[in-house]
Amino acid sequence: MPPRHTRDYGTTDRPVSRRTVLRGLGVSAVGIGTLGAATSSVQAGKGDSCEDPPMDFPRVSTRGHFDTNWYGSVYVTDGNTDTNYDLAGDPIPGLGQPAAGELLIHAHGWNNDHEGGVCSTSTAANTFDLEGYDHPVVGYTWDADYGWYNATEIAERNGAKFASFLVDYRAQNPDVTLRLCSHSLGARVALSAVATLSSWGYNGLLESVTLLGGAAADDAPSLEGSYGSAIASATGRLDNFWMNDDAVLDWAYGTAEMGTAIGATTIDGTPPWNYTDHNVDYVPDHFTHYKPDGCIHEVVATF
């Protein structure tokens, strides 16, 4: 296994978010309290509860890189930086074993603990295989099992770590096509990685980015939003797979963020040239996008 990455590229500026304003106002709206705990009855992005998680599943991991202090602020744990990452499970193709023509990295959603993250990302990999995608799929696992507001901050701060891995991987494998896929709150990990790559000048490094039931604002990918310009420069395309009546996003995201998630509607604003919405109302529920009865067959068709 390659040594832990510790090089510090710096971080991108993050605008003040709605959750920061809500914290400052001491929001007490109905339902916000449950969103503050990882044991909420509505678990946005909860992974499969598999009995025997495949811990040898290859993945980039930042598990344990973040924690919260006694007054609830997120901090980077000792021995970690804003940009380092770990590798876990079997070697990732291109790192310790021969590379393939493409590599897809899938980031899981909210409220996944260590085993849940492995279950969720490995389930996505299995589904891609079932749908005829014959390139390696590996996971990106992160500290998603915190209350909503802390988890969203951790997701966004993972962007620099994810981008750092992508830059390092590209340096070692210049001819491999790179694709990102994400579910639920994992969308903020992926979008933040795209923004970080753009800010570092790595434009065109990614072939595609896919959002499944994304728990990010519906205007975030627009040219007027936080990520639109970066999307236009740092990836070949971005595809948003959304569904009406997503109960999790309508309740959990709508309550916490007082807005509409991109995973529950089309983009609000001017889309980047390489952005496409896909309605997938046939998907049974928020937790099924990346499973065999979800929409991965449509995702593969965009490649």
Beta strands, then each sheet from edge to edge (+ up, - down):
strand 1: 59-61
strand 2: 66-68
strand 3: 74-76
strand 4: 86-88
strand 5: 102-107
strand 6: 137-141
strand 7: 177-183
strand 8: 208-212
strand 9: 238-242
strand 10: 275-279
sheet 1: 4+ 1- 6- 5- 7- 8- 9- 10-
sheet 2: 2+ 3-
end
